[in-house]
């Protein structure tokens, strides 16, 4: 495991959107780079998202150790593609109340955000038309924590996969990562993994689940066990809650568990 030290080893990046929807209120820490929004033509949503992901990829490839604060999960594909430019092999730790393992063939809602982990494992060919060069991450290199809220077909897809499923428990996560060996890890967290009662204004609350404190412990355990070379926090709040005090406090605590000490530029963090 590499010793990354403290917050100055993280390159903070903010991607202020959900799918192709701009979220101006998504707060930006004082030392973070906020990815600029390219012009988005009137084309299908995946094509618009591809432009946003390419803009993110361009920033991530310049970062030594990216910590991305985003409004959705699919932008993670740009982060993983950027990390793969420097690391041939990569494991994924995905903490989420949902599996994000739907694909266009099995989804019942058509919601692209519910396909984010499937994207990383190569299950959504043709959905995006861009040049990120993302290489599918093998199922055997993926640890999915919690995932308590699954669609029936998504549950079946996970069951037939080789993804390692564990509870959102520090010891279980450390054990699963330890079994993967000394491979660098991309750590992804969707805030909805936290108990819904602690997340006012969450876009997709998923009811009872692990506490914020327990998730902090999970993040700390992952960082002490594995070589976490990049991290991502999907701040999936409703737009009018994205920049409020409780949301910023939650992000501050989660990033602190990763070793980052955030400061905000102003009360609204924008």
N, C-alpha and C positions, 0 to 999 in steps of 0.2 A: 504494500500500500504506500502511495506517495504521501509525503507530508506537505500539504498545501498551505499551511499556516493560517492566516486570518483573512479578514475581508479584502485586503489589498490584492489578493490573488484572484479575486473574481472580477470579471468584466461584465458590468451590469448593462443589460439591453432591455428596452421596452418596445413591445409591438402592440400598439393601441388599437386593436380591432378584434371583432368576433366574426369569424369567417370573412366576409367582405364588408362588414359593417364597421365603420370608424367609431371608436369609443373615445371621444376627446377627454372624458373625465378620468380615464385610467391614469393613475398617478405615476409620476416619474421621479425616482430618487435623484438627489443632487448630483451624484457622480455618474449617472446612467446616460447611455446613448439612446435616444428615442428614434426608432427607425422611421424615416420619412415615408409618407404615403405617395406612391406613384400615381399618375393619372390612371383611372380605372375606366375603360371603355364600357359601352353598353353591350356586354357579352354575357354568356352564362356564368353563373357564380364560380364554378371551378376555374374557369379561365381568369376571372378577376383575382381569385385567391392565388393562382400561380404567380401573378405579378407581385403580390404582397410577399409571397414566400421567397421569390427571387431577391427582393429587396432585403429581406431578413438574412438570407444566405450570404449576401455580399457583406453584411456587417459581421455576421458570426465568423466568417472565414478570416477576419482581421483580429479576432479576439483570441487571446491565449487560453482563457478558461471562461466560457460564457455562462452567465446566469441570466436567463431570459424571464421577464415578467410579461405575460401575455393575457389576452382576453379570450383565448380559445385553446384547444388542443391540437388541431391540425397543423398549425405553424411549426409544431415540433419536427415535422419532416424536413424543414429547411435547416433546423439546428442539427439534427442528426446527419444530414448530408454534409453540412459544414464540418462536423467533427470527423466524419469519415475521410475527409481530405487529409487528415493528419494521422488517423488511426485505422489500420487495416481491419482489425477486429474490434467489435464494440458490443457490450451488453446493455440491456435496457432494464431499469427498475421503474415500474409504472404504478403509482399510487393513485387510485381513482375509485369513486363510488360506482362507476360504470366500467364496463369492459372495454368500450371503444373498439369493439372487435366485429362490428357489423361491416358488411361490404355492400356494394350496389345490388348484388343478387339476393341478399337475405334481409336487408333493411325493410322495416315496415313503415317507417316515417320518412325515409329519404334524407334524414338529417346527416349532413356531411361530418359534423362534429363527432358523431357516434362511430366514425370509422377511423379515428386517428391512429390507434395502435395497429389496426389492420393495414393501414398505409405503410407503416414501418416494416411490417413483415411480408410485404409484397402481395397483399390480397386485393389491391384496388388498381390493377393495371388499366391504363387508359383513362383514368378519372381526371388526371392532370396532364397538360401538354406543356412541359417546360424542360429545362436542361440542368436540373439540380444534380443529376448523377447519383441519386439516392440508391444505395444497394440494400436489398432486403436483409433485415436482421433475422437470423435463424430463430425459430420458436424456442429452441433449446437455450438461447442466450437472453430470453425475456423472463423477467419475474414480475408478475401482476399481483399487486397487494390490494386486498379488500374486494372490490368489484362485487358489491352486494346487490346491485340493481342491474339485472341483465334481462334482455329480451330472450324469448324462448329459443329462437334460431341462433342467436349470439351465444347462448349458453351451450348449445350443441356444438357450435364451431369451436369454442374453447375446449370443450371436453375431448374433441377429436384432434386437437392440436397438441403440440409438445411444450406449450407455454407453462412455466412453473407458477402455480397459483398458491398464494400464502395469505394468511390474515394480516391485517395492519397491526403487526406486533413486532417490536424491535428485535427480539430474539429470532423470530421466524424469518425476518428479512435478512438479518446478519447471516443466519445459517444458509439461506438460499443463495445469497451472494458469495459466500465462502465456497459453496460447492461449484460455482462457475469457474473458480480459479482466478489467476491474476490478470483478468481482462479488464480494460478500462470501462467505466460505467457512465452511461447517460441516465440521470435521475429526473423523472418527470412526476410532477404532483399537480393534480386538479384539486382545487380547494374544496370541491363538493365531497371529497372523501371524509371530511370532518363532519361530525354530528350536525344535522340540519338545524338543531336548536341553537347552535353557536354561530350560525351563518345568516344573519338577517340580510335579506336582499339577494340571496344566491339565485342564479338563473335557473339552476336545475337541482333544487334541494332533494336529498335522497333519504330523509328521515334519520332515525337513530343510527349512530355509527361511532367510530372512535373519536375521542375528545381531541381538541387542539393540542393539549399537552401530550397525549399519546402519539400524535403525528409528529410533534417536535422530537420525541424520543426516537421514532422510526427514522427520521432524517439524520439525527446524530449517529444512530447505529450504522446506517448505511455509509456515512462519511468516515467512520472509524474502522469499518471493515473493508471497504473497497476503494479503488482509485477513481473517485468521482471527478471526471474531467469536464463535465458540463451538466447544467441543471436548468430546470424550466418549471415555473409556477404558472399554471393556468388560472387566472383570476376571473372565473366565470360568474361575476355578479351581474345583475341587471344594470343597464347603463347609468341609471340615476343613483345607484349605490356604489359604483366602481371607485369613486374618490372620497367616500365619506370616512369619518374617523375610525369606525370599527373595521372597515375593510383595510385601511392602511395599517392599523394595529396588528391585524392578522398576518398581513404580508411581512411586517417587520419581525414578528415572532418566528415565522417560518424561515425567513432568510437568515435570521440569527442562528437557528438550529443548523444551518448549512455553513456558518462561519462568516456571514456578511453582516456588517453593522450599518444599517441604512440611515440616512438622514434625508429629510424631505425639503424641497426648495421653498415651500410655502404651506400654509394650512391645507390648501387643496391639493398640494403635491403635483401641480401641473406646470 
